[in-house]
Amino acid sequence: MLSAASPARVRHVSGPQAPVAGDYVLYWMQIYRRLAHNHALDYALRWAVGLKKPLVVYEGLKLGYPWASRRLHRFILEGMQTNAGQAREIGLNYWPFVETPEQSGRGLLRRLAARACLVVTDDFPCFIIPDQTAALARQTPTPVVAIDSNGVVPLSLLGPPATAAAHLRPRIHRAFAAAWSERAVAEPVFPRPVRRTVEPPFPLWDPGQDLTTFIDGLPIDPGVRPVATTPGGSRAARRRLAEFVSRKLPGYAEGRSHPLPPEQGHASGLSPYLHFGHISIEEVVATVLASVGWSPQQLDERCVGRREGFWSANADVNAFLDEAIVWRDLGFHWHWHRRSDTTSLERALPAWAWTTLRKHAADPRDYCYRLEQWEAAETHDPLWNAAQIELVHAGTIHNYLRMLWGKKVIEWSATPEEAYRILEHLNNKYALDGRNPNSYTGILWCFGLFDRPWAPERKVFGTVRYMSSENTARKFRLEAYLAYVRSLADRPAATG
Ligand SMILES: Cc1cc2nc3c(=O)[nH]c(=O)nc-3n(C[C@H](O)[C@H](O)[C@H](O)COP(=O)(O)OP(=O)(O)OC[C@H]3O[C@@H](n4cnc5c(N)ncnc54)[C@H](O)[C@@H]3O)c2cc1C
């Protein structure tokens, strides 16, 4: 089956040009690194079939991306190993490239684009992706088209930027049924002409080699170690999804906020896989809905705009979809419109939050830590330190504690701006799901984005919502979580 990507997902980066003469259609897989459930792949495949040209899938990994580390490299490379295996089975032209000191990636993409009829890529509204896409479009006469595979509903259909989840929720609910009927193809079929072999103009990366040895030889941050319990790739992502649906989804609505070790808690742990595109949000949603025998007739129009009840009468399914669709899309949609504002707290925050934080910017802090102290989890607060140790060793922080983690950096940093820089750095350096729209909007939420003023007015925070470690400790039984974090700190780190 061939899908016609919804026009709402298509952005002609170099203007509305027809494909040019060339050897192949190129899919430049930048962030949605998978060979199924992928709107950009569907779009490229459709053009390849129409033009009777081979399809080439190029997946690259450079050395110099911001916060490059063994952790991120390993996760991405494990995904590339899976993709290479699947492409081999299909007989697809899959060209993996991994930059090394000996083999630079400089100008490579421009050369690949020069031979293509059309370049298709992912329209991800964050990190280095938009600039990379724009740079290629400037440098090549070949048309470049970016496809929005970010969410179930195309971002361009969601209207102007929303100031709260409550504003975006009804828009998503209203657009959901139509978007659901236009999902990406679950198992794309690649007809023979599209699979005609094209010789790559560079030596392909060898996915069969030992990853530890390979990564150890690269000049990237050796301090951020891979996370053995979270291997990359579409197969690992599906295992995690299956595990979530069978064991953790029942009880999600109540249990999501309770900080527990991953194997005991209810959070899915899917965000790294969603971030690197090893699994599609559409596949996640479809699997969760299938687990309760769902059909679109179960959408409850009476609940449009409400947190509960719209997708399913099952409270756990509904709660999960509110996070995975509404909250996740809130960050993506905000970036779609306001990505450049992430460089300045003043521009990013609502006026009330910026004003109140400025008013209290000079308030004396009870504690004031430097980046090295934050990074080494050397604060006076055992719960904050535990969250940071989890981040450093496991590449994640439990849902609820992530909010507390952000709030405390604001409370104990010299200024809001410094706190923002520290949070961006720590989150993007250590979190497997960092460098994502929800990294920035999650952090900015701690400063008041998507929130409202809260009384009483306090020092440092003003009327921005405050969270306390003591209340968190009173609210939850934390022994199991703290024991888990201690075990992480004691565990020998995974190798490169
Ligand atoms: C300070 C701070 C930093 C954050 N940084 C990131 C980040 O770098 N990357 C990231 O993906 N999310 C981030 N979040 C949002 C949220 O904490 C994570 O998405 C969630 O913890 C991921 O765990 P999970 O996959 O087990 O979530 P689940 O509870 O299993 O939820 C399923 C999916 O829904 C989405 N989701 C869940 N909660 C949220 C939320 N509050 N906002 C947006 N989407 C959500 C995620 O895609 C998640 O994978 C941050 C939040 C805060 C407060």
The ligand as a Gaussian input file, in Angstrom:
#p B3LYP/6-31G(d) Opt

LIG

0 1
 C       12.369000      19.574000      33.672000
 C       11.735000      18.655000      32.644000
 C       12.489000      18.199000      31.577000
 C       11.914000      17.343000      30.617000
 N       12.692000      16.915000      29.583000
 C       12.161000      16.094000      28.651000
 C       12.962000      15.638000      27.577000
 O       14.149000      15.949000      27.488000
 N       12.394000      14.834000      26.634000
 C       11.082000      14.438000      26.736000
 O       10.610000      13.686000      25.868000
 N       10.295000      14.855000      27.756000
 C       10.802000      15.662000      28.728000
 N       10.016000      16.069000      29.764000
 C        8.597000      15.656000      29.818000
 C        8.337000      14.335000      30.603000
 O        8.942000      14.414000      31.858000
 C        8.886000      13.102000      29.863000
 O        8.337000      13.065000      28.567000
 C        8.515000      11.792000      30.540000
 O        9.035000      11.782000      31.844000
 C        9.100000      10.618000      29.746000
 O        8.962000       9.413000      30.467000
 P        8.052000       8.239000      29.915000
 O        8.345000       7.978000      28.486000
 O        8.192000       7.094000      30.861000
 O        6.612000       8.899000      30.055000
 P        5.126000       8.266000      30.049000
 O        4.428000       8.705000      31.292000
 O        5.192000       6.816000      29.781000
 O        4.449000       9.045000      28.847000
 C        4.451000       8.575000      27.503000
 C        4.973000       9.643000      26.586000
 O        4.183000      10.817000      26.679000
 C        4.998000      11.977000      26.544000
 N        4.937000      12.739000      27.798000
 C        4.708000      12.272000      29.033000
 N        4.705000      13.273000      29.923000
 C        4.952000      14.397000      29.240000
 C        5.076000      15.770000      29.600000
 N        4.922000      16.194000      30.850000
 N        5.344000      16.659000      28.628000
 C        5.474000      16.269000      27.341000
 N        5.363000      14.997000      26.937000
 C        5.105000      14.068000      27.880000
 C        6.413000      11.485000      26.302000
 O        6.635000      11.432000      24.911000
 C        6.381000      10.098000      26.912000
 O        7.353000       9.229000      26.375000
 C       10.555000      16.947000      30.731000
 C        9.802000      17.423000      31.808000
 C       10.384000      18.259000      32.763000
 C        9.541000      18.749000      33.903000

